[in-house]
Every structure is written in C-alpha cells, then in structure tokens.
Amino acid sequence: MMATLLKWIVPWEFSWVFLAIFLLTCVLFLRGSRRLSVSFSRKLMFWVGMAIIYLSLQTYLDYYAEHEFFVHRTQQLLLHHLAPLLIVIAYPASVLRAGVPLAWRLRVLRPLQRSWPWRLIRGVLLNPAVATLLFVVFVLIWLIPAMQTLAMLDWRIYRFMNWTMLISGFAYWSLVLDHRPHPPGRMTVGLRVLSPAITMTPQIVAGAIVTFSRTDLYPIFEICGRAFTFNVLSGQLIGGVITWVPAALLESIGGLIALNQWLRLSRSGRLPRSLPQRPTVRPSATAASAAK
C-alpha cells in the first residue's frame, strides 16, 4: 500500500522551477488570507485549483499523460481549462499581494510593476484579442500530430507545452471572469459572455475530427509505449471527446459566470452609462421661430 502511494506521489519528471513557483504561491496565499478576509468558498476554489495543477505536473499521472493520448488530453484540459478557471474564480491577486512582505512590496514588487518589460508582457498577455487567440491556438497547435510528436520526444518542448497551456488559461480566464466593469477591466462585459462561445467552436471542431477519425493520428504514443492495452482508436476517440465535450462544458460555465457578473454590475449601477444626446433642432423649425 505504501509503495503504491509513493509511486503516485513521486514526480515522474521533477522540476525545481515548478516546485519553487508552486510553494511560493501557496505561502503568499496563506500569508495573505491571514491579513485579508477571504471567504471559505474562495479558499476552496484556490486550493482545489492548485492541487489539480500539482497532481497534473508533479505526480505519476504525468507518466500516463506521456503514454496514453486520452490521459494526455485530460491533463491538458485540467491545466488549460479547469485549474485556471477555479483559481481565477477565487480572485487571488489581492490575497497574494497582501502575502508579500511590505519591504518586498516597496523594494521589489513596485519597481517590477513599473518596469517596461513587465508592462510589455502584461500588456501583450492581457490584451483581449491576444489572450483569446492564444487560448485557442495553444489547444489546436498541440493537437497537430507533428507538434505532438515533437513534444513527446523532447522534454523541453513537453514542458513548454504544459506551461503554454497553463499560462494562456490563466490569462484568458482572468479577462473573462474579471469582476470589475470596463474600464478598468480590459474586456467589455458583453464580450466576456460572448467570448467562451467563440473560443469553444474551433475546439469542438478539432475534438470532433479526432473523435471520428478512423486512423491512428498519434503513433508517437505507440513508440513511447502505451500504458494500457485496449484498442488504439478507442483511446483516441476518448481523447477527442475530452477535447470536445468537457472543454465546451467548462467554457459554457465560464460564460454563465461572466453573465452573472454582468447582471451584478448592472444591478449595482457600476456599468458606465452612455451620455444623453442633446435634442437636434431642425433648421426649418429654427427659421420659423426666428420669423415670428
């Protein structure tokens, strides 16, 4: 029993960079939640999302993701859709900032936020058009068999693939689930509701193509050695369905959350109102009144 547990806990491919970022984020959230009033639901969403990220990248599940297509698609769904969605719903930015010691905020965080590289990266990644495009592109590009082969044969490309999925997921959901009006939010409230319907469409098409394909699109998993012995096309079908149905369901949930926030902003009167237009006076009416 203990040997089986250790097998699943021990990372398949350990990463010091991931572990350092993960632990730092956890410590900052714990410190910040002691200084700010954070509801239980927000804490729950954050920790569940963080647990999903850790289980996906630093446990033996990563081995199966490298040796079975449908497990790989499950891993990508967790990293790209579910985990960022849950963490962004917790709105952890203010909590994480409160967890940073005051001296670090003054000497490190504030100068970093004012530096041009940080503003450039933030401006590009959080641009609504760029974030939406990358959110879709990084799903589709890693479904291309040639790109999938490269990722499976080179551990550096494999890690880059996982990081792109995770970062693009965080960037996109932080825009769609922004609880502020526009401005200061970067995306209009109407587009936040509409955007998931736009981004899910190409993913549904790609998932359907994989699902109904009658050829092995990803023979690289045969070369790496498959973890299970059932039919290859059955595993590919399951992977296509995972790309198709659960992904679309999560994006629909995100759209509904954005719609609820739109209604909340409208009820609280926080949406910008258009200025009343001045009544136009017809030239004929002006001339007639002058003649009188």
N, C-alpha and C positions, 0 to 999 in steps of 0.2 A: 504493500500500500504506500509506504513512504517513498519507495523507489519510483513508483508511478507518479506520485505527486511532484517529486523533484524533477522528473523528466519533463513535466509540463511547465514548471516554474523556471527552470534554467533556460535562458535565451538560446535560440537556435543560432543567431548571429548577433553577438553582443556589440553594443555601440556606446562608447563613453560619452559621445556628444549628445545622443538622445537621453541617456540617463541623467546627465548634468542639467539639461534643459527641463526635463520632467521633474526632477527633485526640486529645482529652483522654483518652478511654477507652483508646486504643491506647498512649499514653505511660505512663499509670498501670499498665497491664498489663505493659509492658516493664520498667518500674522494679520492679514487684512480683515479677516472675518472676526477677529477679536476686537478690532478697533471700530469696525462699522457694524451696523445692524443688518445682518444678512438672513433672509428667511430660510426655513428648512428646505423648501422646495428648490430654491436657488442652489443651496449647498448640495442637495441630492443630485440635481442635474449636472453640476460641475464634476462631482466625484465619479458619477457613473460614466460621464464622457471621458474623463481622464483614465479610468480603469479600462475602458474599451480601447483607448489608444495604446496603453501599456500591453494589454493582452494581445493586441494585433501585431505588435512590433517586437516585443521582448519576451515572448514565451514560445513554446514548441508549436503553437498554432502557425507561426511563420514558416516552419518546416513544411507543413501541409499546404500552405499557400504557394510554396515553390514547387510542389509535386502534384497538385491537382488543380485543374482550371477552375472548378466551381468554388473551391475553398479560396483560391486567389481572388475571384470576383467578390466573395463575401468579405474578405479583408479590405478590398478597395472600397466597397460600399460602406463599411464601418468607418474607414479613415476619411472618406470624401463626403459622406452624407450624414451618418448618424452621430458620430462623436462631435464634429464641429457644431452640428445643429443643437445638441444638448448643451454643450459648453457655452455657446453664444446665448442661448435662452437664459442662462444663469447670469448674464451681464457681468462678467468677472473683471472688466477693465478697472473700474474704480476700486474694487477689492484688492486686486493685485498691486495697484499703485499705492494704496494705503499700507500694504505689507512691506513696501520698500522703506528702509530706514531713512529718516529725514536728511541725514548727511549725504546719503547716496542720491536722494532725490535732487538735492541742491547742486552737488558736485558732478554727478554722472548723468542722471536721467534728464534733467532740464537742459544741459548743454547738448545732449544727444538729440533731444526732440527739436532743438533749434538748428542743428547741423543740416547742411544741404543734402548729404547722402541720405539721411533718414527721411527728410521731407520728400526727396525724389522717390525713394522706394515706397513710401506711404502713399504718395500721390498717384503713382502708377498702379500699385496693387489694389488700392481702394477706389480707383476710378470705376464707376458703374459699368461702363462699356467693357473695359479691360477685364475686370473681375468676372463679369458674366461670360465673356468669351473664353477666358482661361478655365472657368469652371466646367464648361462643356468640352473644350479642346483636350484637356488632360484626361477626360474619360475616354474620348474617342481615339486619341493618339496611341494610348497603351493597349487598345483593343486591336490595333493593326498587327497582324501576325509577325511581321518582320520586327517591329518595335518590341513586341512581347518576347521574341527570341533574344534580342539584344539584352533586355532587362534580366532574363533568366541566366544568361551566360556570363554577365559581368556584374559583380556585387555592387560596384559603384553606381552603375545605371539603375540597378534594382532599388538601392536606397534613394537615389534621386527620384525615381518614380513614386515611391511612397511619400517622400517629402512634398513633391508637387501636388499630389492628391490632397494631402493634409492641409497645406498652406492655401491652396486655391479654395478648399472647402471653407476654411475659416474666413478668408477674405470675402467670399460671396455671401455667406450666411450673416456676417456682421453687417452687411449692407441691407440685406432683405429684412432682417429682424431688428433693425435699428428702431428703438422705441421713441426717438425724437422726431419732431416734424422736419420738413425740408424747407429752408435751411434750419439748423446746422447739419442735419443729416444729408448725406451725399446723394441719396436716391429718393425720388419723389414717392409719396405713399402709394399712389396708384401703380407705379412701376414695380414697387415691392410686391404687390399682389399678383401682377401680371407676369413678372419675370420667371417664377418657377414653371408656369405653363409653357413659357418659351424654351427654357433650358431642358425640360424633360422630353420634349418632342424628338430631338436628334438621338437622345439616349434610348428612347423607346424603339426608334427605327433600328439603331445598332443592335440592341438586345434582341429584336425580332429576327434580324439577319443571322445572328449567331444561333438563336434558338432553332430556326427551321433549316439550318444548313445540314446537308447530308454528307459532308466531307469533314475530315479532321482538320480544322483550321489552325490548331496549335500543336503540331507534332513535337515541339520542344519539350512538352511535359512527358512524352514517351522517352525522349533522350535523357532527361533528368531522372527518370524513373518515377512511375506513378505510385502514389501512396495506397491506392485502393485498386481492386481487381475488377470492378464492374465495367460495363461497356463504355468505350471512349466517347461515343456520340451521346450517351445518356448523361455523362458528366458535363459535356459541352452544352447540352440542352439545359441542364440545371443552371449552369453559369450564365447562359443567355437570359433565362427567366429572372435570375437575380439582378442582372443589369437592367432588365425591363420593368418588372412589377414592383419589387420593394423600393427601388430608387424613385420611381414615379410616385409611389405612395408617400415616401418621406418628403418629396418636394411638394406634393399636394398639402401635406400637413404644414410645411413651412409657409405656403401661400395662405392657408387659413389663419395661421398665427399672425401673419402680416395684415390680413384683413381685419382681424380682431383689434390689432393695434391702431389701424386706421380709424375704426369706429370709436375707439377710446380717445384718440386725439381729437376727433370731431366732436364728441360729447363734451370734452373738457375745454373746447374752444381754442385749442392750440394750433389749429391749422391756419395758415396765412389766408386772409380774405382778400379778394380782389377789390380794388378801389372802385367806388361807384362812378359811373360815367356821367359826365355833365350832359344835360339835355341839349340836343342840337336845335338851333333855330333856323327855320327855312328862310332863305333870302326874300321870298315873296311876302312872308309874314312880317319881316323886318321893314320892308319898304312900305307896306300898307300902314303899319303903326306909325312910321315917320310922316306919312302923308296926312294922317289925322292930326 
